[in-house]
Amino acid sequence: MDYRLELLNESQFENLVNRVCQDILGIGMISFSAGKDGGRDGKFTGTASKYPSGIDSWKGKFIIQAKHTANPIASCSDSDFKKTIGIEIEKVKTLKIEGDIDCYMIFTNRKYSGIEGERLVRKINDETGLENVVIVGKETLNDLYINPNKQIIREFQLDLHHIPFDFSEEEIKDIILEFHSEFPKIKSSLETEVNRIQFDFDRIKIEEKNKKNELGKDYYENEILNHSLQDFEKIESFLGDPRNEEYKEQYFDTASELRNLIQVKRANFATFEEIFIFIFKQISDGNKIKGKRHIFTLLHYMYYECLIGVK
């Protein structure tokens, strides 16, 4: 089960991490209250009960940190996370000089990218002199530490925040192809001709974007956050795969034209959600496309990534 940890707030995520550490390190895990704690969210002293295994466990003075993000497609390779690691390294150096750390564990709900993630671990190793360092991404959190522990799931009500169905690559392909092939009908319906434009990917605060585009709060929370957000990472991964370059090109072609059409005909719609519904009907009516519900998902992703709508 892929739990939507981005929907937790920072305090909840920190408590979740400390609870996981009680399980894999021991009951002696100590949590710190919010505030300036010298770079520590929790600590443990002794021999870990089962980390990295029950046979060859780490031991000594552990410092545990929780790094949460509300971005569902965030990765450990993102520049902001690398910057955070650089700041934390300086704190760890101080802790090591003072003899307060032997093992350093960072838990995050970001996607752990193998190459960049390992590079960051080596960077911490090299710059702090610590041998026992780990960055635990959301895949490991979900698969190894949350899914097997029903008590943690109940305690943090994580069963309310999980992805209930699969959004397959085939469905993404089908929807992108359908968007691309059906665009002339959308174009005709909106009665405009457009030219392809280039995009920049500067993000603005989503609240500001919603206000500018007159997207209702209820629609954003109920439809985008509660239903579509869970699949954004899958679309991001699909578009980032070199094997899907053809579909990626068609996706950006379509998003480019849609943005121009929406800009030209925006005054014909009262709210932005009416645009989503209009385009959905144009794509889905009379077609036997699989996973029609995901047409909204793709539209919401375009909006969230600032490919359509006013920035």
N, C-alpha and C positions, 0 to 999 in steps of 0.2 A: 504494500500500500504506500502510495506517495502522499505523505501528509503535507498540507499547505502551511509550512512553518512561517511563511512570509506574513500570514494573517495574525500571528502572535505579535504582541508588542515586545519591546526590548526587555522589559522586566520579566515577562512571561517566558521569553526564550532563555534568559539567564537562569531562571528557576528550573526550567526543563533541563538545561545543561548540567546544573548542579545535581539534579535528581539522577540523571544518567551516570554522573561521576560517582555518586553514592553506590550505585550498582556495580560499576566496573572497577572502582578503586577501593571503596570501603565506607563503612558507616561514619568514619572519622572525618569525612569530607566537611569542610567548613565553608559556608557561604558568606560573602561580604555584602553589607547593605550598600545601597546606592550612594555614590559620592566619590571623592578622590581617594582611590585605594592603591595608588602606586602601580597601577597596571594590573591589578588582581581582581578577578570576579569570584574566585574561590581558591582554596588551598587544601592540600592533603599531605600528611607526613606519615611515612611508613612504607610498607610493601603493598603494591596494588593487588587486589584479590584476583583479578582476571584481566589485567592489561599489560602488555598486548596479548598475553595468554595466561592461563592458570599455572603454567609450568615455568616459563621464563618471564617473570613479571618485573616491571620497573619498580624501583624503590628509591626512597630519599624524600626530598622536599618538592612537592608538586605545586605548580602554579597553573590555574585553569582560567581561561578567558572565553567569553561568549561574544561573538561578533554577528549581530543580526542585521538583516536588510529587509525592507519591505518590497524590494524589487524581485519579482518571481523568476526572472531570467538572469539574475546577477551571477557572476562567476568569480572564482579566485584569481582569474587572470585580468580582472578589471583594474584600471589604473587607481581607482580610489582605494581598493583593498591593498594593493601593493604599497601605496602611500601609508596606509594604516600599519602595515607590517613594519615599515621603516621606523615609524614612531615607536611602536611597541618594542622593537629591538633595543632601542636606547634605554627603555625602562628595565628590560631584562638584564642588560649589562650591569645596571646599578644593583639589581637584586642579586646577581651572581657575585659581585664584589663583596656584598654584605653577607654572603653565604646563605641566602634565603631561597635558593632555587637549584634543583638538580634535574627536574623534568618539567617540560613546558608543553601544555596542551591548548590548542586553539580550536574551538568548536564554532562552526558557522553554518548558516542555512544557504550559503552560496553553493553553486555547482563546483565540484572539485575537478578542475582540469588537470589531468595527470602530469603533463610536461611542465606547465607553469606552477602547479601546486608543489611538485617535487623540487623545482628550482627555488621556490620560496622557503621550503623546509631547509634546503642546503644553505641558503643565505643566512637563515637564523643560526644554523649549526656553526657556520664559518665565522660569523661576526660576534657571536656570544660565547663560543667555546663549549656550548652544551651539546651533549651527544644525544640525549633523549628528547626529541622534538617531534610533534605531530600536528598536522592540520586536519581536522575531521570535517569533511564537507557534508552536504545534506544527504547524499546518496548513502554514505556510511551510517549517518544518524538514523535515517529511515530504515535501512535494511538490517543493520546489526543491533541497534540499541533501542529502537522504538517498537518496530513490528513484533519482536519476540516478547515484549514486556507489556502485557495487557493492563497491568496496574498503572504504568505511566500513561498509557493511552486514556484510561478512565480518569486519572488524576488531572490531566491537562485537557480533557475533553477533545482529544485530537481526532476522534472519530467523527466530529462535526466538521473537520477541515481536511478532507481527503479527496483525491480525484476518483470519482465513481465509475468512470468508463474510459475506454481507450480511444484515442484520436490517432489513427494509424497514418503512416506515410502515404498509403494508397488514397486515403480520404483527402489528405492535403493536396496530393497531385490532382485528384479528380476535381476538387473545388477550384484550384488555381486554373486548370484547363477550362473549366466551365466559365469562370469569370472571363478568361481571355476570349473564348469563342463567342460568348453572349454579349460582349461589350457593345457591338453595333446596335443591339436592341436597346440597351441602356442609353446609348448616345442619342439614338433617334427619339426616345421617349423624353429625354431632357432637352431636345431641340437645340443642340449646340455643336460646334466643331471646336476641337482643342488641339493644341500642340504639346508634344512631350516636354516636360520640364525636368530639371535636375533638382535633386533633393539634398538638403543638408540634414543631419540627424541630431541637431541641437534639441534637447528636451527642455520643456518648461514644467513647472509644477502643474500636476494634473488638475488641481482645483482651479488654477488660473485658466488653463485650457478649457475646462468644462464651462466656466463662466463666459469666456469669449465666444464659445460655440453654442451657448444656450443648450447644453446637454443637461437634462434634469438629474438632480442628485439621486432620486429614487432609481432611475434607470441605470445610472452609473454603478450604484452599489448593488442593486439586485441582479442586473444582467451582465455587466462587465466584471465586477469584482467577484460575485458569487458563482457565476457560471463560465465565463470565458477565460478569466485570468489563469485558471489552472492549466490551460493548454498552450499558453504563450511560449513556454520554454520549448515545447515540441515543435512549434512553428519555427522558432529561432534556430533550433538544432537542424531542422530540415533545410532551411534556407542557407545555413552555413556549411552544409555538406557539399563538397565539390562535385559529387555525383549528380546533384540536383541543379546544376548551373542553368540548364535549359529552363526549368521551372522558375528558378530565381529571376531570370531575365523577364519571363512573362509576368511574374508577380509584380515586379517594379514597373514594367510597362503599364499594367492595368492600374496600379496604385497612382501612377503619375497622371493618367488620363482622368481617373476618378476625382483626383484632387482639383483639377481644372474645372471639371463639370460641376462639382459641388460648389466651387467658388462662384461660377457664373450663375447658377440657378438657386443659390442659397436662399434668396428672398422668397422663393415659392413655398418654403417649408417653415412652419412655426418653430419647431424644435429640432435639434439634430437627430434625435432618435427617430423622427419621421423619415429622415434620409436613410438611416439604416434599414428601416422596414420597407421603404420603397425599393431600394436596391436588392434586398432579399427577395422580394416578390418577382422582380425582373429576372433574377437568376433562377429561382426555383420553380416558378409556375410552368407546368407542362413538362418538366424535366424529371428524369428518373435517377438523378444524381444521388449517390449514397451519402448518408450523413448530412442531410440538408441543414440540420441545426448548426453545423460548423461553418456555414456561410456567415452567420452572425459572428462566430469566433474570429474568422479571418478579417472581417470588417472592423471588429473591435480592436484587433491587433494592429491593423493599419492606423487606426485612430490613436491608440495608445503610444505608438511609435512615431506619432506626428507626421505620418505620410499623407493623411487626409485630415481636413479640418484646419482651422486657424491656429497657429502656434501661440 
